C-alpha cells in the first residue's frame, strides 16, 4: 500500500504527502521517497496541501530525502503547507532549511527558470 500520490511534470517529481505522517507512516514514507529520490529527478517537490499532522519522524524523513536529492544534483522543495505543517516547519527551523513555495506552479517555475 502506498501513502503518496506521485506524478511527474517532465523531469520533475511531485509527491502529494499523506493526511498524517506519524511514526508508523514515516516508515512507509521513507521507503517511497527513497525510491523516488533514487531515480535522480531534476527536482522533487512534496505537496503538503492535504497533510494535517507531521511527527518528528516525518521531519527526519523529509530532511533525509532532501539531502539525497541535493547530493545527486537535484532540487528539493515543498509547497502548499497547511497551517499546522507550516507551524511545525517554522518552530523546528526547517523553514530555513528547505525551499518553500506557495503552490505547485511557483515551485515548478523556480526550477525551470
NORCORMO-V439351 format. One line per field, one symbol per residue. phi: phi as a letter, one per 30 degrees, with the letter a starting at -180 (. if undefined). psi: psi as a letter, one per 30 degrees, with the letter a starting at -180 (. if undefined). A space follows every 10 residues. Layout:
# NORCORMO-V439351
phi: ???
psi: ???
This chain:
# NORCORMO-V439351
phi: .cdcdbbbbi cccccddddb bcedddddee dddddddddh ddabccccdc dcabdddddd dddddedddd dciccbabah ddeddedddd ddiddcccdc cdadeddded ddc
psi: kkekkklkjb gkkkjjllek iaeeeeeeee eeeeeeeffh lekkkkjgff kfkkleeeee eeeeeeeeee fgglkklllh kleeeeeeee efffffelkk leleeeeeee ef.
